[in-house]
Amino acid sequence: MPAVTVFKNFSTRPFAGDDLQIVCLIVGVWRFVQLICIIPLAINAMLRRLRGQDLNINGYPVWCPQYYTEYPEAFVMDEHSTVGKKLFAEIFTAGASFYTIIDCCWLLAVWSIASSVGTPTQSRERDKHLKCLIIFRIFIGNIIPLALVVYAAVFVSALRKDNYGCGEVTPKWYVEDSPYYKLFCVLGILYFIELSIFPTILSNKIWRYLSRNRFTKKHHFSTEAKGKRLSRCLGGLFRCLNCFCGGKKWGGDLKNKDELKDVAVALMELTNNESSVDLVLSDIYVGAKLLRRQQAEQQVEVIQKLTKLHRASSMEEENEDERTSQSISEDQCLRTTLQKTKKQRSVLTLQATGEDAGYTLVEKTFLSSSNTEDVHILQKISHYSIYAQYAYYFKWVISNHFGMDEDTKFFTRDPTSFFTLDTKFSLGVADPSLDHAFLMYTHLDNGLTKTPYAVLLDNDEKTVVITIRGTNSLEDWVIDLQFNPEPLDRVGELCGFDGGGHHVHRGILTRCKWVYNDIKGKKVLKRLYSENSPYKDWNLVVVGHSLGGGCAQVLSLMLRPSFPGLKCYAFEPPGCIFDDNLASCCQDFITSIVCNDDVVPRLTAQNLDMLRDDFLDVLAQIKVPKIKAIRDVRVPCSDSHLKMRNGDILCPKAQIDRDTEFWQKVVEFRNERASKNAASMKLYIPGRIIYLVDTHGGGNKYIAYWASRNEFQSIKLSSKMISDHKMHSLVKTLRSLDLDITHNAMEILHPNEFSEKDERVDHRTFICCSMPNGIKRTISTMVLSFAAWILAVLSNESCSFVLRSNLTITDAEMSYDDVTLAYGMWSFIPKSRSEDGRLQNVAYCFPYPREYSPGSYVTTARVFSILSVFVGFVVIGLLLISTAMAFKKLARITTTSLVFAACLFQCLSCLLFVRGNFCSLEQPIDAAGQSIEAGGECHLSTGGFFSIASMVLWLASGLVCSSLICMS
């Protein structure tokens, strides 16, 4: 936050400057895939070199039949043999490897700057460095892959035109048949895709620039046009989900014809399309985490203050004679409240103030078994909660127990059995505990206006129950988001109540109009309450959960003029149903139940605006790099360390840097929102509210008390804000609620949900580039080990490990004296015979003749040289892991042991090779009709010096690793 602007109209969005670690990880994975292709190609090139298959004999490559008939197997070649070499594989592999190394260095530089310079809102210094790196990547970094792609295309094209270098003869095998060629093609395609990214972005920018003329700016980029496009995009997404799920529950009623206009408007209002603040996903994550922790800190401060006063109050009771008169203060009022709570059945609750102060303590009287009204209302709520739960399962009930098809849209009782409590229509067939409930009518169709509901008879309570299903489809979500206030004037006239000046949730009102008309059209209640009905004196009860709870509240308002004794029990309804006056007028017949931290009863436009403002404040308060903040919020934090941990990451609000571009956008954003919110109407939860609070955070002990609507005027971020909305959990809680449990006044409702253990040390196993084992020693060990491994590989591949002079080579034609031959671990440099009979070195390495037997010393030396390279590769892998993960002592000992093992293997391979028959020549070497006899001394050559240098570097690396063990 914000995105790095590289050029005008070209930025790194959707990634901010301090989010480029994500880009580094993505590109790193891309490089790893390329490395998977490069490593086999490099190994194959090395093996071909050791076997001599990279040579062209008399102009013919290895896949041509002529290669095998003319290949010379001798220490001295005749004058008719010519040797050539095409370095395509070596050049391409080396170029690809070099590009990978350079790009990895670029990634490390970007990672380092993005994670250590600036804060999320103070990005100028960081963006200055990142801009240079990105420009380098665009213009310089793409030269190598472009050259590799062009070089590969030209070489393959020329090779095919020349019949793969075999002249008129058909090749023995084709290059395209090799698996290495397929890896080569994959690598080329990856480079081509990589190169096409920036031209694609540039083309898109050019098209957008050309399309932004006066006409399109006015029509295509207006707020209304953007709203329509967002609506169509959401509709298209829902239609795709509908097709994916077989049209069962994902927006089958959405035709993508502006049905989602209200949803799009709500989203644009929340984010303020006209002056949006530059945010990315990581900002939302870290901001939400820190806001949650800041809310917890505010709660803990109030609780600690109360605890201090509680202790002071206890001491004053013991030393009553020593009290002195003091002026009335906030502390004294709290002390008085504490004394009252010891005599009454009440508790102190934390209530959000909506100000910078955060939370305040409010005394609440909880439901008691000694209060007849409390016991009665709780029994009713517990009894009718099961109906709200079963509203989600009526389709399953009628298809599995009433013999109806799954596609049935509605079910109604036969007129002949309408006034009988027939057991075959009892819900007891599905649940024995519901044998007192009899289904009379249910409508199961779900759409934008239609909602599933059912009418039942409750034989135990002698009531008619209407239960409405909650949110269970995309159409329901669309209705949830249509929370704009709708006037009730016309509805009040039709239903018989005074709706003048009152407002209600628009989407829910649309649903309730349909339910009201469907009940009226099917004459269900009319028949149940007719003169000849045995149920005409039964009371009407309307229940629902979530969206169904909101619908139950509005439907109750519409039906109450016809049924004065109606009662409504809404379980966890949305928080924006009625305006304030209308919500107060419904206390006689509507009871709402809210469970703990459930977010749905707190979801209002005003609460979302308040949450958004707090979120933006927290982002502006961050004073460390975002990656540090992310690491900190992922570590558990106890109550006692909340203030300290938050202080390490956040600065006080008064110290927010108001000169940043981010804060200026926030101010502009809030000014625009303030002008729009001035005329908006606030909606509330109607009726009386029973609030169930988990006092211990484990879901086992709840307190129920009568709450006010103002307690739900802020959104509390909590890990249980979603799980507390589940209806089946609420049913269990209501049935297990014990009103006789005594509670201490110090049991503050809204307990802290953070861990009791403070973990200042991050125990995550892997943090990229964190250098937990020490930067200097880790980097020095890596550099030494990597250099040692490279030298070991070069020593192993060298065809000039030792030089042996004064040799005598004899063949069938003639003898050569005073010859010097270069021997390597796997290959040697042969001699070629010129036309005048003199010998000279061939420019390329050749494998040893097949008739040659290397002897036990050389064979063992080869084994140790392979082990040295392999163990070194494992060591480098472990050292790379050590840059991101803390090693324990055993891991450090293992790494050090492997380093010394690589050193030992390299030493043994060198000593054994020098002791081999190349340097001893106790017996003549006979191969390919030629014989080599002993001559002068044996001297180390390039490969031998590489081997010694590798041993020294392995030893130095092992000593540095040993110091790490001593430190641990």
HUMOZI-V829425 format. One record per residue. RES is the residue in one small letter. SS is DSSP state (H for helix, E for strand, C for the rest). BURIAL is b if it has 24 or more other ideal C-beta (glycine too) atoms within 12 Angstrom, else e. Layout:
RES,SS,BURIAL / RES,SS,BURIAL
//
This chain:
m,C,b / p,C,b / a,E,b / v,E,b / t,E,e / v,E,b / f,E,e / k,C,e / n,C,e / f,E,e / s,E,b / t,E,b / r,E,b / p,E,e / f,E,b / a,E,b / g,H,b / d,H,b / d,H,b / l,H,b / q,H,b / i,H,b / v,H,b / c,H,b / l,H,b / i,H,e / v,H,b / g,H,b / v,H,e / w,H,b / r,H,b / f,H,e / v,H,e / q,H,b / l,H,b / i,H,e / c,H,b / i,H,b / i,H,e / p,H,b / l,H,b / a,H,b / i,H,e / n,H,b / a,H,b / m,H,b / l,H,e / r,H,b / r,H,b / l,H,b / r,H,e / g,C,b / q,C,b / d,C,b / l,E,b / n,E,b / i,E,b / n,C,b / g,C,e / y,E,b / p,C,b / v,C,b / w,C,b / c,C,b / p,H,e / q,H,b / y,H,b / y,H,e / t,H,e / e,H,e / y,C,b / p,C,b / e,C,b / a,C,b / f,C,b / v,E,b / m,E,b / d,C,b / e,C,e / h,C,e / s,C,b / t,C,e / v,E,b / g,E,e / k,E,b / k,C,b / l,C,e / f,H,b / a,H,b / e,H,e / i,H,e / f,H,b / t,H,b / a,H,e / g,H,b / a,H,b / s,H,b / f,H,e / y,H,b / t,H,b / i,H,e / i,H,e / d,H,b / c,H,b / c,H,e / w,H,b / l,H,b / l,H,b / a,H,b / v,H,b / w,H,b / s,H,b / i,H,b / a,H,b / s,H,b / s,H,b / v,C,b / g,C,b / t,C,b / p,C,b / t,C,b / q,C,b / s,C,b / r,H,e / e,H,e / r,H,b / d,H,b / k,H,e / h,H,b / l,H,b / k,H,b / c,H,e / l,H,b / i,H,b / i,H,e / f,H,e / r,H,b / i,H,b / f,H,e / i,C,e / g,H,b / n,H,b / i,H,e / i,H,b / p,H,b / l,H,b / a,H,e / l,H,b / v,H,b / v,H,e / y,H,b / a,H,b / a,H,e / v,H,e / f,H,b / v,H,e / s,H,e / a,H,e / l,H,b / r,H,e / k,H,e / d,C,e / n,H,e / y,H,b / g,H,b / c,C,b / g,C,e / e,C,e / v,C,e / t,C,e / p,C,b / k,C,e / w,C,e / y,C,e / v,H,b / e,H,e / d,H,e / s,C,e / p,H,e / y,H,b / y,H,b / k,H,e / l,H,b / f,H,b / c,H,e / v,H,e / l,H,b / g,H,b / i,H,e / l,H,b / y,H,b / f,H,e / i,H,e / e,H,b / l,H,b / s,H,e / i,H,e / f,H,b / p,H,e / t,H,e / i,H,e / l,H,e / s,H,e / n,H,e / k,H,e / i,H,e / w,H,e / r,H,e / y,H,e / l,H,e / s,H,e / r,C,e / n,C,e / r,H,e / f,H,e / t,H,e / k,H,e / k,H,e / h,H,e / h,C,e / f,C,e / s,C,e / t,H,e / e,H,e / a,H,e / k,H,e / g,H,b / k,H,b / r,H,b / l,H,b / s,H,b / r,H,b / c,H,e / l,H,b / g,H,b / g,H,e / l,H,e / f,H,b / r,H,b / c,H,e / l,H,e / n,H,b / c,H,e / f,H,e / c,C,e / g,C,e / g,C,e / k,C,e / k,C,b / w,C,b / g,C,b / g,C,b / d,C,b / l,C,b / k,C,e / n,C,b / k,C,e / d,C,e / e,C,b / l,C,b / k,H,b / d,H,b / v,H,b / a,H,b / v,H,b / a,H,b / l,H,b / m,H,b / e,H,b / l,H,b / t,H,b / n,C,b / n,H,b / e,H,e / s,H,e / s,C,b / v,C,b / d,C,b / l,C,b / v,C,b / l,H,e / s,H,b / d,H,b / i,H,b / y,H,b / v,H,b / g,H,b / a,H,b / k,H,b / l,H,b / l,H,b / r,H,b / r,H,b / q,H,b / q,H,b / a,H,b / e,H,b / q,H,b / q,H,b / v,H,b / e,H,b / v,H,b / i,H,b / q,H,e / k,H,b / l,H,b / t,H,b / k,H,e / l,H,b / h,H,b / r,H,e / a,H,e / s,H,b / s,H,e / m,H,e / e,H,e / e,H,e / e,H,e / n,C,e / e,H,e / d,H,e / e,H,e / r,C,e / t,C,e / s,C,e / q,C,e / s,C,e / i,C,e / s,C,e / e,H,e / d,H,e / q,H,e / c,H,e / l,H,b / r,H,b / t,H,e / t,H,b / l,H,b / q,H,e / k,H,e / t,H,b / k,C,e / k,C,e / q,C,e / r,C,b / s,E,b / v,E,b / l,E,b / t,E,b / l,E,b / q,E,b / a,E,b / t,C,e / g,C,e / e,C,e / d,C,e / a,C,e / g,C,b / y,E,b / t,E,b / l,E,b / v,E,b / e,E,b / k,E,b / t,E,b / f,E,b / l,C,b / s,C,b / s,C,e / s,C,e / n,C,e / t,H,e / e,H,e / d,H,b / v,H,e / h,H,e / i,H,b / l,H,b / q,H,e / k,H,b / i,H,b / s,H,b / h,H,b / y,H,b / s,H,b / i,H,b / y,H,b / a,H,b / q,H,b / y,H,b / a,C,b / y,C,b / y,C,b / f,H,b / k,H,b / w,H,e / v,H,b / i,H,b / s,H,e / n,H,e / h,C,e / f,C,b / g,C,e / m,C,e / d,C,e / e,C,e / d,C,e / t,C,e / k,C,e / f,E,b / f,E,b / t,E,b / r,C,b / d,C,e / p,H,e / t,H,e / s,H,e / f,C,b / f,C,e / t,C,e / l,C,b / d,C,e / t,H,e / k,H,e / f,H,b / s,E,b / l,H,b / g,H,b / v,H,e / a,C,b / d,C,e / p,H,e / s,H,e / l,H,b / d,C,e / h,C,b / a,E,b / f,E,b / l,E,b / m,E,b / y,E,b / t,E,b / h,E,b / l,C,b / d,C,b / n,C,b / g,C,b / l,C,b / t,C,b / k,C,b / t,C,b / p,C,b / y,E,b / a,E,b / v,E,b / l,E,b / l,E,b / d,E,b / n,C,b / d,C,e / e,C,b / k,C,e / t,E,b / v,E,b / v,E,b / i,E,b / t,E,b / i,E,b / r,C,b / g,C,b / t,C,b / n,C,b / s,C,b / l,H,b / e,H,b / d,H,b / w,H,b / v,H,b / i,H,b / d,H,b / l,C,b / q,C,b / f,C,b / n,C,b / p,E,b / e,E,b / p,E,e / l,C,b / d,H,e / r,H,e / v,H,b / g,H,b / e,H,e / l,H,e / c,H,b / g,C,e / f,C,b / d,C,e / g,C,b / g,C,e / g,C,e / h,C,b / h,E,b / v,E,b / h,E,b / r,H,b / g,H,b / i,H,b / l,H,b / t,H,b / r,H,b / c,H,b / k,H,b / w,H,b / v,H,b / y,H,b / n,H,e / d,H,b / i,H,b / k,H,e / g,H,e / k,H,b / k,C,e / v,H,b / l,H,b / k,H,e / r,H,b / l,H,b / y,C,b / s,C,e / e,C,e / n,C,e / s,C,e / p,C,e / y,C,b / k,C,e / d,C,e / w,C,b / n,E,b / l,E,b / v,E,b / v,E,b / v,E,b / g,E,b / h,E,b / s,C,b / l,H,b / g,H,b / g,H,b / g,H,b / c,H,b / a,H,b / q,H,b / v,H,b / l,H,b / s,H,b / l,H,b / m,H,b / l,H,b / r,C,b / p,C,e / s,C,e / f,C,b / p,C,e / g,C,e / l,C,b / k,E,b / c,E,b / y,E,b / a,E,b / f,E,b / e,C,b / p,C,b / p,C,b / g,C,b / c,C,b / i,C,b / f,E,b / d,E,b / d,H,b / n,H,e / l,H,b / a,H,b / s,H,e / c,H,b / c,C,b / q,C,b / d,C,e / f,C,b / i,E,b / t,E,b / s,E,b / i,E,b / v,E,b / c,E,b / n,C,b / d,C,b / d,C,b / v,C,b / v,H,b / p,H,b / r,H,b / l,C,b / t,C,b / a,H,b / q,H,b / n,H,b / l,H,b / d,H,b / m,H,b / l,H,b / r,H,b / d,H,b / d,H,b / f,H,b / l,H,b / d,H,b / v,H,b / l,H,b / a,H,b / q,H,b / i,E,b / k,C,b / v,C,b / p,C,b / k,H,b / i,H,b / k,H,b / a,H,b / i,H,b / r,H,b / d,H,b / v,H,b / r,C,e / v,C,b / p,C,b / c,C,b / s,C,e / d,H,b / s,H,e / h,H,b / l,H,b / k,H,b / m,H,e / r,H,b / n,H,b / g,H,e / d,H,b / i,H,b / l,E,b / c,C,e / p,C,e / k,H,e / a,H,e / q,H,e / i,C,b / d,C,b / r,C,e / d,C,e / t,C,b / e,H,b / f,H,b / w,H,b / q,H,e / k,H,b / v,H,b / v,H,e / e,H,e / f,H,b / r,H,b / n,H,e / e,H,b / r,H,b / a,H,e / s,H,e / k,H,e / n,H,e / a,C,e / a,C,e / s,C,e / m,C,b / k,C,b / l,E,b / y,E,b / i,C,b / p,C,b / g,C,b / r,E,b / i,E,b / i,E,b / y,E,b / l,E,b / v,E,b / d,E,b / t,C,b / h,C,e / g,C,b / g,C,e / g,C,b / n,C,e / k,C,b / y,E,b / i,E,b / a,E,b / y,E,b / w,E,b / a,E,b / s,C,b / r,H,b / n,H,b / e,H,b / f,H,b / q,C,b / s,C,b / i,C,b / k,C,b / l,C,b / s,C,b / s,C,e / k,C,b / m,C,b / i,C,e / s,H,e / d,H,b / h,H,b / k,C,b / m,H,b / h,H,e / s,H,b / l,H,b / v,H,b / k,H,e / t,H,b / l,H,b / r,H,e / s,H,e / l,C,b / d,C,e / l,C,b / d,C,e / i,C,e / t,C,e / h,C,b / n,C,e / a,C,b / m,C,b / e,C,b / i,C,b / l,E,b / h,C,b / p,C,b / n,C,b / e,C,b / f,C,b / s,C,e / e,C,e / k,C,e / d,C,e / e,C,e / r,C,e / v,C,e / d,C,e / h,C,e / r,C,e / t,C,e / f,C,e / i,C,b / c,C,b / c,C,b / s,C,b / m,C,b / p,C,b / n,C,b / g,C,e / i,H,e / k,H,e / r,H,b / t,H,b / i,H,e / s,H,b / t,H,b / m,H,b / v,H,e / l,H,b / s,H,b / f,H,b / a,H,b / a,H,b / w,H,b / i,H,b / l,H,b / a,H,b / v,H,b / l,H,b / s,H,b / n,H,b / e,H,b / s,C,b / c,C,b / s,C,b / f,C,b / v,E,b / l,E,b / r,E,b / s,E,e / n,E,e / l,E,b / t,E,b / i,E,b / t,E,e / d,C,b / a,C,e / e,C,e / m,C,e / s,E,e / y,E,b / d,E,e / d,E,e / v,E,b / t,E,b / l,E,b / a,E,b / y,E,b / g,C,b / m,C,b / w,C,b / s,E,b / f,E,b / i,E,b / p,C,b / k,E,b / s,E,b / r,E,b / s,C,e / e,C,e / d,C,e / g,C,e / r,C,e / l,E,b / q,E,e / n,E,b / v,C,b / a,C,e / y,C,b / c,C,b / f,E,b / p,E,b / y,C,b / p,C,b / r,C,e / e,C,e / y,C,b / s,C,e / p,C,b / g,C,b / s,H,e / y,H,b / v,H,b / t,H,e / t,H,e / a,H,b / r,H,b / v,H,e / f,H,b / s,H,b / i,H,b / l,H,b / s,H,b / v,H,b / f,H,e / v,H,b / g,H,b / f,H,b / v,H,b / v,H,b / i,H,b / g,H,e / l,H,b / l,H,b / l,H,b / i,H,b / s,H,b / t,C,b / a,C,b / m,C,b / a,C,b / f,C,b / k,C,e / k,H,e / l,H,e / a,H,b / r,H,b / i,H,e / t,H,b / t,H,b / t,H,b / s,H,e / l,H,b / v,H,b / f,H,b / a,H,b / a,H,b / c,H,b / l,H,b / f,H,b / q,H,b / c,H,b / l,H,b / s,H,b / c,H,b / l,H,b / l,H,b / f,H,b / v,H,b / r,C,e / g,C,b / n,H,b / f,H,b / c,H,b / s,H,b / l,C,b / e,C,e / q,C,e / p,C,e / i,E,b / d,E,e / a,E,b / a,C,b / g,C,e / q,E,b / s,E,b / i,E,b / e,E,b / a,C,b / g,C,b / g,C,e / e,C,e / c,E,b / h,E,e / l,E,b / s,C,b / t,H,b / g,H,b / g,H,b / f,H,e / f,H,b / s,H,b / i,H,b / a,H,b / s,H,b / m,H,b / v,H,e / l,H,b / w,H,b / l,H,b / a,H,b / s,H,b / g,H,b / l,H,e / v,H,b / c,H,b / s,H,e / s,H,e / l,H,b / i,H,b / c,H,e / m,H,e / s,C,e
//
